[in-house]
Amino acid sequence: MEVPQVPFDDRGLAYGDGLFETVLLRDGRPLLWDYHLARLKRGCRLLDIPYPAQVALDAAMGGGGEGLEVLKLIVTRGSGGRGYACPEKVVPRLLSSRAPFHPQVRHWRNGVRVRLCELRLGHQPRLAGIKHLNRLENVLARNEWQAPDIVEGLVADHSDRVIEATSMNFFWCHKGQCFTPYLDQCGVAGTLREALLNAGEVTQAHLDIEELSDVEALWVGNSVQGMWPVAELLDSDGAPWQRWSLGMASRRLQAMANRLLGYPEFC
């Protein structure tokens, strides 16, 4: 596959001035495509970057392949401008790549081990929810552990409210109801999360770190991997904190999320 070339003066490369989407393709068909386009449009509006033409987005998907693939789309402000100042005429740059994908079936079945991260997310409401290219907080949080048996890290904000995982959204069950954090101050509003909110399967709420011990089930999920139930949570030092059995409470939301992506429900 040809690797897209990015000029040295591209503002996405220099400043993270742009957005990206990661889309699951099944036999060439993009899943949750309307949600991805809606988030991309919102991001372009907030960053004042012209939205790519639909014909260019369709062309980025290329021909229909077989099986599962991951499509990555990157939209930058293009080149130009002096320093941080934007160019008078913005010519956005659209880049794309596709790669075969194999989901982690064992994580659906057996659940996953996650840990708390020490890093705290800063608040920036103007960027909250969109998938912009500035992901250094996520990079630093993910760099807090190297153990291969820990698959994700939960990240809180400076108020110690859990916001998301390093590359997935976060969900929990309490008294039979499923929740996901508000993302009006920071965090990425994932497309799988949006679909579950629109379906009425989850409700937005706050959850402090100290309340994690009281929930009935935890999940981390996104629109590529589906929904992984959390079997064990470690603290930020890597010490065991809480375990959950993977009963019906853990499987209900997983079934709905995986159904949206055409994955096995494991109910």
C-alpha angles and dihedrals in degrees: 000000000000113000113229113245119226120199117237091243096053108131092218089059095041101041109006085252099164149046139257140201129201111204131188113226121200112193088338094309117120113230121220085006095155090055092050092050091047092053092046091050091049091049092049090050094050093046093040093236117146110253113245118254113263090236089059092049091049091049090051089063090059121192122343112270130193126258125358124338136165118230118200118198122191123188117188132178087249123226133322141057128102113270110315092343111110121237116262090238114036117210105184121215120222118200128178142179136179131205136175114261135207116188122225098252093176090061091056091050104037103026125231142266115237134175139208116255124225093216116096122211118238121229119249110154093187090064099033115125099010123106100235124171095249100096102147093123089057092046092052092046092050090050091062092086138030102180108124093215091064105077103178145012128221114227125203132192126243089277089060092247113143109242110170146317121270093266104002140055122256129233136177141183124226125173090349096306125110122226142181127193125266110256100195095114104034143340135072120283100223121212094234088052091051092050091051091048091050090049090054092241095123137028128210117248143145123260123186120212092247090057094060090090091061101054122104097220141000132205138181118201149158140178094269105041098032120216123332118194113223113237098175136018123202125197122241090273091056095252119138112263110164140000130200129199113230100239131140092297089062096043102049099074091035090058093052094046095047091047089060089057098040093250127138111278098217092204 
